Amino acid sequence: MAVPLSILLLAEVGIASGTAAAADGTQGRQVSAAAQAAERQGAAEARDEVAARAAAAAQERPVEVLGARTENTTLWANPDGTMSQETHAGPVRFREGKDWVAIDVDLEKAKDGSVRARSHPRGLELAGRTGSAGGDLVTLGRGAHEVSLGWQGALPDPVLKGNKATYVDVRPATDLVVEATRTGFEQYLVVKDRSAADAAARITLPLSVKGLNTTQNADRSVTFTDVRTKKTVGRLPAPVMWDASRNKQGLAATNRADVDLKVAGQGDDLELRLTPDRKFLADDDTKYPVTIDPAVFFGTNFDTAVRDGVTEDLSASVDLPVGREFGKQAARSFVHFPRNFVVSGKEILNAELNLYSVWSDSCEPRSWELWDTGLTSTATRWSNQPAWRSKAATSTTTLGNSPACGSQWIQTDVTGLVREWAKADRAENSIGIRATDEADTKAYKIFASSDAPANGPSLLVTYEVPADPVKDHVTYWNDVLQATYRQIGGAPGPLARAGAMMHGAIYDAANSAQCAQGATKCLGDPYLIKVASSGELPDINSAIDHAAFDVLRSVYPQLNFDQEIADARATIPAGVTGAQRAAGSSVGQQAAAAMIADRQNDGATSNTAYTPSTAPGQWRPTGSGSAATPGWGLLKPFGMTSSSQFRPKSLPTLVGGTDVLKSAEYARQVNRVKSLGKSDSTQRTADQTQAALFWANDLDGTYKPPGQLFEFTQTVSRDRGLSVTANAKLFALTAFSMADAGIVAWDAKYRTDLDLWRPESAIRLDGDGNAATTVDPNWQPLSQDRNGQHFSPPFPAYVSGHATFGGAWAKAMERWFATDNVTFTATTEDPNAVGVQRTFSSFSAAAAENAVGRVWLGVHYDWDGTEGVSSGANAAAYVAANEMKSNSSASWVAYETLKNLGGCEALGAKLVAEHRWSTYQCVRVTTANTDHALSVK
């Protein structure tokens, strides 16, 4: 016979704060697929969301935000920048001191002979062997709230199995069973045969409470309220009992009856007087044993079920029934989830409800539904269900009947529902579960409730972190620049020029805005202009925006950048006044005007004629177009004194004689690219092939070599957490360096004695007069377009533009960060290397691979790369030494007073790292406080 008595005490949720926590264990339970995904990878944790997001991206795996951990929620940062939170309908852990401890309801004996759950949020404790007087059977609760359920009479040593303790024959032919749940316990009296029926017709259980008022409700349930706050903190659902019969499908606990309950006594010492239904006990159809079930719970969770024709409260059950059970009417279940402030207002990308299917009446797929419903309570019955607002999902997944479809997790997409919840202002939400056909007994299912020992319902929600206001307008406009590269296409020189003009104007604008705060606050020497302040402090972001906007629309008048400037302006903080915006806009416009004027007649629009030669060794078109930008080597440099200042070594110098084509070195290099750069080379490794295509970016529609290197700059900047002021100077430095590198490369390509032919021509054509080379008229380079057509870029080979850009970029980055040894992971836009990422341990390593990758691609010789890298690095070193120099002073200049030494040191180090000042010192202002004066020079 089963008479369930449930006491549920509602515990306040504890929020994690500040301490490292124990990992969430899973012993004794099955975990959802979402939790398994994270747990398989081991502990990956960070204290806050910012750190977790950075770690997730770097480690390429989810990282938990420890500071967001609660009793029933776990928050992860994902590698793709999204966040995921799993919210359980009931608790899965609890605070014990400074640590989080996973709930484990398996029972074990303590040294004093008592029995305890391994880890329980309310310190569940059971009696061991007792004397004839009995005593407390179960004690639940800690601190202010405590409930003890007693037993009158001797208790034997319990038999323990998992979360169940069985006290055998506490009465004739009657066992006493206690099962631990996540939030409390259930106590059963198991009447094993009819001989014990009379003794079971009346049961009295002592009940003592601490800090609680006890009230019996009309439906026979009991409510516990805090004596001080009067808030409900617990409940004891009306008890029931059931026999050992099974329905046609083999499901137990289906033949049930009510148990009368009276609460007697006053104050803290009470009695629960249970009167099972005598007719049920005496009925010939009742199959023994019969179980009588009182239960007690502590927890904030709530779920319940209703069944047509049933008037009892089912909220104490560890089951959530759905559909029509054989021989009974239909059931529906409801699960409450508290409002999730983490996802409220967020852009929900995906949400799934995880339910553990305990039982199904068959393995045949049967449809069931999830609905958004109103809230339920212990008073909810079939006749007074809450509103079924809208259907959220339908599933036919059916599990739990047999080994062929055994019990396991079912995940159902509820993205639309959770999106609505994220917008709603409700303290709690409820999901209703019901069968589509409530007359079909094969559709009957049972899911685990939040009170079950394990596998309670949960919601896994993945959401986009809302875009912060653009904090760094420099990288925003660099993104716009790269998008422009994709639209414009063409040779890389003009693209690099546009980047240098835009970022140079941005630097002068940002520098002018900073200088308006005082001379010590300047970023350094201006490139072209330092705009004088009009009195109002210019907003630096407005200055950056208008500098970039004006330059881009001047260089590319065929494009419209109105939306880009509008989007940027929309992100400026509301606290910036109109006057500050206007002052910043004016500064940016003046910086742009200075740059545009300076680049008038710089040679960019020159239509230099070029006549290809058919002489051996001289470049000629290879089918990819006529000579591109042959006059670019005459462009006015951005930092160099002349276009030929860092002209690479001549080819005769490299071979040690005047006849380049007949030299052994020429033959070696031709044969090397012939072997490694061939489209179907068997000598080139898979990694070399990947690297070659990774660095290609020759095709229109990609960001081209300057864009790829700008993207790398963004990557390193993000990794290092650079500020907008630092980026203003860093991006200008790399932009100037790459623009001058393009000039150096095209000077060598078109303005030296030998405009060296591409390997494609050297290998296919006869005439070099070198006995160590042989002709292969069918040879093709690995380089290919989107259609698989192999090609070589339309300009001479010596030197490589890619290599020269790469060498300049690497040197500029090395000078900025004061080290070459910076590890970063890089990406590409070449359509033949989609999704490829490569990691480099230094800037120079990236530049070197870029250079040799052109050999593996079949479009360059070794010297094109090595000399290109060297020449580009020389140009960048000159730019770094002579442009945008740090502020300087012969003596110490007061910069700022800070509240402590640490803050002073941090700011001083930042100023030096950003090349704003060369050195700093921190001096204690007075012994009366911790103020330190920061001085620079």
JOTARA-V260016 format. One record per residue. N is the residue number from 1. RES is the residue in one letter. BURIAL is # if it has 24 or more other ideal C-beta (glycine too) atoms within 12 Angstrom, else .. Layout:
# JOTARA-V260016
[[N	RES	BURIAL] [N	RES	BURIAL]]
This chain:
# JOTARA-V260016
[[1	M	#] [2	A	#] [3	V	#] [4	P	#] [5	L	#] [6	S	#] [7	I	#] [8	L	#] [9	L	#] [10	L	#] [11	A	#] [12	E	#] [13	V	#] [14	G	#] [15	I	.] [16	A	#] [17	S	.] [18	G	.] [19	T	.] [20	A	.] [21	A	#] [22	A	#] [23	A	#] [24	D	#] [25	G	#] [26	T	.] [27	Q	.] [28	G	#] [29	R	#] [30	Q	#] [31	V	#] [32	S	#] [33	A	.] [34	A	#] [35	A	#] [36	Q	.] [37	A	.] [38	A	#] [39	E	#] [40	R	.] [41	Q	.] [42	G	.] [43	A	.] [44	A	#] [45	E	#] [46	A	#] [47	R	#] [48	D	.] [49	E	#] [50	V	.] [51	A	.] [52	A	#] [53	R	#] [54	A	.] [55	A	#] [56	A	#] [57	A	#] [58	A	.] [59	Q	#] [60	E	.] [61	R	#] [62	P	#] [63	V	#] [64	E	#] [65	V	#] [66	L	#] [67	G	#] [68	A	#] [69	R	#] [70	T	#] [71	E	#] [72	N	#] [73	T	#] [74	T	#] [75	L	#] [76	W	#] [77	A	#] [78	N	#] [79	P	#] [80	D	.] [81	G	.] [82	T	#] [83	M	#] [84	S	#] [85	Q	#] [86	E	#] [87	T	#] [88	H	#] [89	A	#] [90	G	#] [91	P	#] [92	V	#] [93	R	#] [94	F	#] [95	R	#] [96	E	.] [97	G	.] [98	K	.] [99	D	.] [100	W	#] [101	V	#] [102	A	#] [103	I	#] [104	D	#] [105	V	#] [106	D	#] [107	L	#] [108	E	#] [109	K	.] [110	A	.] [111	K	.] [112	D	.] [113	G	.] [114	S	#] [115	V	#] [116	R	#] [117	A	#] [118	R	#] [119	S	#] [120	H	#] [121	P	#] [122	R	#] [123	G	#] [124	L	#] [125	E	#] [126	L	#] [127	A	#] [128	G	#] [129	R	#] [130	T	#] [131	G	.] [132	S	.] [133	A	.] [134	G	#] [135	G	#] [136	D	#] [137	L	#] [138	V	#] [139	T	#] [140	L	#] [141	G	#] [142	R	.] [143	G	.] [144	A	.] [145	H	#] [146	E	#] [147	V	#] [148	S	#] [149	L	#] [150	G	#] [151	W	#] [152	Q	#] [153	G	#] [154	A	.] [155	L	#] [156	P	#] [157	D	.] [158	P	#] [159	V	.] [160	L	#] [161	K	.] [162	G	.] [163	N	#] [164	K	#] [165	A	#] [166	T	#] [167	Y	#] [168	V	.] [169	D	.] [170	V	#] [171	R	#] [172	P	.] [173	A	.] [174	T	#] [175	D	#] [176	L	#] [177	V	#] [178	V	#] [179	E	#] [180	A	#] [181	T	#] [182	R	#] [183	T	#] [184	G	#] [185	F	#] [186	E	#] [187	Q	#] [188	Y	#] [189	L	#] [190	V	#] [191	V	#] [192	K	#] [193	D	.] [194	R	#] [195	S	.] [196	A	#] [197	A	#] [198	D	.] [199	A	#] [200	A	#] [201	A	#] [202	R	#] [203	I	#] [204	T	#] [205	L	#] [206	P	#] [207	L	#] [208	S	#] [209	V	#] [210	K	#] [211	G	#] [212	L	#] [213	N	#] [214	T	#] [215	T	.] [216	Q	#] [217	N	.] [218	A	.] [219	D	#] [220	R	#] [221	S	#] [222	V	#] [223	T	#] [224	F	#] [225	T	.] [226	D	#] [227	V	.] [228	R	.] [229	T	.] [230	K	.] [231	K	.] [232	T	#] [233	V	#] [234	G	#] [235	R	#] [236	L	#] [237	P	#] [238	A	#] [239	P	#] [240	V	#] [241	M	#] [242	W	#] [243	D	#] [244	A	.] [245	S	#] [246	R	.] [247	N	.] [248	K	.] [249	Q	#] [250	G	.] [251	L	#] [252	A	.] [253	A	#] [254	T	#] [255	N	#] [256	R	#] [257	A	#] [258	D	#] [259	V	#] [260	D	#] [261	L	#] [262	K	#] [263	V	#] [264	A	.] [265	G	.] [266	Q	.] [267	G	.] [268	D	.] [269	D	.] [270	L	#] [271	E	#] [272	L	#] [273	R	#] [274	L	#] [275	T	#] [276	P	#] [277	D	#] [278	R	.] [279	K	.] [280	F	#] [281	L	#] [282	A	.] [283	D	.] [284	D	.] [285	D	.] [286	T	#] [287	K	#] [288	Y	#] [289	P	#] [290	V	#] [291	T	#] [292	I	#] [293	D	#] [294	P	#] [295	A	#] [296	V	#] [297	F	#] [298	F	#] [299	G	#] [300	T	#] [301	N	#] [302	F	#] [303	D	#] [304	T	#] [305	A	#] [306	V	#] [307	R	#] [308	D	.] [309	G	.] [310	V	#] [311	T	.] [312	E	#] [313	D	#] [314	L	#] [315	S	#] [316	A	#] [317	S	#] [318	V	#] [319	D	#] [320	L	#] [321	P	#] [322	V	#] [323	G	#] [324	R	#] [325	E	#] [326	F	#] [327	G	.] [328	K	#] [329	Q	.] [330	A	#] [331	A	#] [332	R	#] [333	S	#] [334	F	#] [335	V	#] [336	H	#] [337	F	#] [338	P	#] [339	R	#] [340	N	#] [341	F	.] [342	V	#] [343	V	#] [344	S	#] [345	G	.] [346	K	#] [347	E	.] [348	I	#] [349	L	#] [350	N	#] [351	A	#] [352	E	#] [353	L	#] [354	N	#] [355	L	#] [356	Y	#] [357	S	#] [358	V	#] [359	W	#] [360	S	#] [361	D	#] [362	S	#] [363	C	.] [364	E	.] [365	P	.] [366	R	#] [367	S	#] [368	W	#] [369	E	#] [370	L	#] [371	W	#] [372	D	#] [373	T	#] [374	G	.] [375	L	#] [376	T	#] [377	S	#] [378	T	#] [379	A	#] [380	T	#] [381	R	#] [382	W	#] [383	S	.] [384	N	.] [385	Q	#] [386	P	#] [387	A	.] [388	W	.] [389	R	.] [390	S	.] [391	K	.] [392	A	#] [393	A	#] [394	T	.] [395	S	#] [396	T	#] [397	T	#] [398	T	#] [399	L	#] [400	G	#] [401	N	#] [402	S	.] [403	P	.] [404	A	.] [405	C	.] [406	G	.] [407	S	#] [408	Q	#] [409	W	#] [410	I	#] [411	Q	#] [412	T	#] [413	D	#] [414	V	#] [415	T	#] [416	G	.] [417	L	#] [418	V	#] [419	R	#] [420	E	.] [421	W	#] [422	A	#] [423	K	.] [424	A	.] [425	D	.] [426	R	.] [427	A	.] [428	E	#] [429	N	#] [430	S	#] [431	I	#] [432	G	#] [433	I	#] [434	R	#] [435	A	#] [436	T	#] [437	D	.] [438	E	#] [439	A	.] [440	D	#] [441	T	#] [442	K	#] [443	A	#] [444	Y	#] [445	K	#] [446	I	#] [447	F	#] [448	A	#] [449	S	#] [450	S	#] [451	D	#] [452	A	#] [453	P	#] [454	A	#] [455	N	#] [456	G	#] [457	P	#] [458	S	#] [459	L	#] [460	L	#] [461	V	#] [462	T	#] [463	Y	#] [464	E	.] [465	V	#] [466	P	.] [467	A	.] [468	D	.] [469	P	.] [470	V	#] [471	K	.] [472	D	#] [473	H	#] [474	V	#] [475	T	#] [476	Y	#] [477	W	#] [478	N	#] [479	D	#] [480	V	#] [481	L	#] [482	Q	#] [483	A	#] [484	T	#] [485	Y	#] [486	R	#] [487	Q	#] [488	I	#] [489	G	.] [490	G	#] [491	A	#] [492	P	#] [493	G	#] [494	P	#] [495	L	#] [496	A	#] [497	R	#] [498	A	#] [499	G	#] [500	A	#] [501	M	#] [502	M	#] [503	H	#] [504	G	#] [505	A	#] [506	I	#] [507	Y	#] [508	D	#] [509	A	#] [510	A	#] [511	N	#] [512	S	#] [513	A	#] [514	Q	#] [515	C	#] [516	A	#] [517	Q	.] [518	G	.] [519	A	#] [520	T	#] [521	K	#] [522	C	#] [523	L	#] [524	G	#] [525	D	#] [526	P	#] [527	Y	#] [528	L	#] [529	I	#] [530	K	#] [531	V	#] [532	A	.] [533	S	#] [534	S	.] [535	G	.] [536	E	.] [537	L	#] [538	P	#] [539	D	#] [540	I	#] [541	N	#] [542	S	#] [543	A	#] [544	I	#] [545	D	#] [546	H	#] [547	A	#] [548	A	#] [549	F	#] [550	D	#] [551	V	#] [552	L	#] [553	R	#] [554	S	#] [555	V	#] [556	Y	#] [557	P	.] [558	Q	.] [559	L	.] [560	N	.] [561	F	#] [562	D	.] [563	Q	.] [564	E	#] [565	I	#] [566	A	.] [567	D	.] [568	A	#] [569	R	#] [570	A	.] [571	T	#] [572	I	#] [573	P	.] [574	A	.] [575	G	.] [576	V	#] [577	T	.] [578	G	.] [579	A	.] [580	Q	#] [581	R	#] [582	A	#] [583	A	#] [584	G	#] [585	S	#] [586	S	#] [587	V	#] [588	G	#] [589	Q	#] [590	Q	#] [591	A	#] [592	A	#] [593	A	#] [594	A	#] [595	M	#] [596	I	#] [597	A	.] [598	D	#] [599	R	#] [600	Q	.] [601	N	.] [602	D	#] [603	G	#] [604	A	#] [605	T	.] [606	S	.] [607	N	.] [608	T	.] [609	A	.] [610	Y	#] [611	T	.] [612	P	.] [613	S	.] [614	T	.] [615	A	.] [616	P	#] [617	G	#] [618	Q	#] [619	W	#] [620	R	#] [621	P	#] [622	T	#] [623	G	.] [624	S	#] [625	G	.] [626	S	.] [627	A	#] [628	A	#] [629	T	#] [630	P	#] [631	G	#] [632	W	#] [633	G	#] [634	L	#] [635	L	#] [636	K	#] [637	P	#] [638	F	#] [639	G	#] [640	M	#] [641	T	.] [642	S	.] [643	S	#] [644	S	#] [645	Q	.] [646	F	#] [647	R	#] [648	P	#] [649	K	.] [650	S	.] [651	L	#] [652	P	.] [653	T	.] [654	L	#] [655	V	#] [656	G	.] [657	G	.] [658	T	.] [659	D	.] [660	V	#] [661	L	#] [662	K	.] [663	S	#] [664	A	.] [665	E	#] [666	Y	#] [667	A	#] [668	R	.] [669	Q	#] [670	V	#] [671	N	#] [672	R	#] [673	V	#] [674	K	#] [675	S	#] [676	L	#] [677	G	#] [678	K	#] [679	S	#] [680	D	.] [681	S	#] [682	T	.] [683	Q	.] [684	R	#] [685	T	.] [686	A	.] [687	D	.] [688	Q	#] [689	T	#] [690	Q	#] [691	A	#] [692	A	#] [693	L	#] [694	F	#] [695	W	#] [696	A	#] [697	N	#] [698	D	#] [699	L	#] [700	D	#] [701	G	.] [702	T	#] [703	Y	#] [704	K	#] [705	P	#] [706	P	#] [707	G	#] [708	Q	#] [709	L	#] [710	F	#] [711	E	#] [712	F	#] [713	T	#] [714	Q	#] [715	T	#] [716	V	#] [717	S	#] [718	R	#] [719	D	.] [720	R	#] [721	G	.] [722	L	#] [723	S	#] [724	V	#] [725	T	#] [726	A	#] [727	N	#] [728	A	#] [729	K	#] [730	L	#] [731	F	#] [732	A	#] [733	L	#] [734	T	#] [735	A	#] [736	F	#] [737	S	#] [738	M	#] [739	A	#] [740	D	#] [741	A	#] [742	G	#] [743	I	#] [744	V	#] [745	A	#] [746	W	#] [747	D	#] [748	A	#] [749	K	#] [750	Y	#] [751	R	#] [752	T	#] [753	D	.] [754	L	#] [755	D	#] [756	L	#] [757	W	#] [758	R	#] [759	P	#] [760	E	#] [761	S	#] [762	A	#] [763	I	#] [764	R	#] [765	L	#] [766	D	.] [767	G	.] [768	D	#] [769	G	.] [770	N	#] [771	A	.] [772	A	.] [773	T	#] [774	T	.] [775	V	.] [776	D	#] [777	P	.] [778	N	.] [779	W	#] [780	Q	#] [781	P	#] [782	L	#] [783	S	#] [784	Q	#] [785	D	#] [786	R	.] [787	N	.] [788	G	.] [789	Q	.] [790	H	#] [791	F	#] [792	S	#] [793	P	#] [794	P	#] [795	F	#] [796	P	#] [797	A	#] [798	Y	#] [799	V	#] [800	S	#] [801	G	#] [802	H	#] [803	A	#] [804	T	#] [805	F	#] [806	G	#] [807	G	#] [808	A	#] [809	W	#] [810	A	#] [811	K	#] [812	A	#] [813	M	#] [814	E	#] [815	R	#] [816	W	#] [817	F	#] [818	A	.] [819	T	.] [820	D	#] [821	N	.] [822	V	#] [823	T	.] [824	F	#] [825	T	#] [826	A	#] [827	T	#] [828	T	#] [829	E	#] [830	D	#] [831	P	.] [832	N	#] [833	A	#] [834	V	.] [835	G	.] [836	V	#] [837	Q	.] [838	R	#] [839	T	.] [840	F	#] [841	S	.] [842	S	.] [843	F	#] [844	S	#] [845	A	#] [846	A	#] [847	A	#] [848	A	#] [849	E	#] [850	N	#] [851	A	#] [852	V	#] [853	G	#] [854	R	#] [855	V	#] [856	W	#] [857	L	#] [858	G	#] [859	V	#] [860	H	#] [861	Y	#] [862	D	#] [863	W	#] [864	D	#] [865	G	#] [866	T	#] [867	E	#] [868	G	#] [869	V	#] [870	S	#] [871	S	#] [872	G	#] [873	A	#] [874	N	#] [875	A	#] [876	A	#] [877	A	#] [878	Y	#] [879	V	#] [880	A	#] [881	A	.] [882	N	#] [883	E	#] [884	M	#] [885	K	.] [886	S	#] [887	N	#] [888	S	.] [889	S	.] [890	A	.] [891	S	.] [892	W	.] [893	V	#] [894	A	.] [895	Y	#] [896	E	#] [897	T	.] [898	L	#] [899	K	.] [900	N	.] [901	L	.] [902	G	.] [903	G	.] [904	C	#] [905	E	.] [906	A	.] [907	L	#] [908	G	#] [909	A	.] [910	K	#] [911	L	#] [912	V	#] [913	A	#] [914	E	#] [915	H	#] [916	R	#] [917	W	#] [918	S	.] [919	T	#] [920	Y	#] [921	Q	#] [922	C	#] [923	V	.] [924	R	.] [925	V	.] [926	T	.] [927	T	.] [928	A	.] [929	N	.] [930	T	.] [931	D	.] [932	H	#] [933	A	#] [934	L	#] [935	S	#] [936	V	#] [937	K	.]]
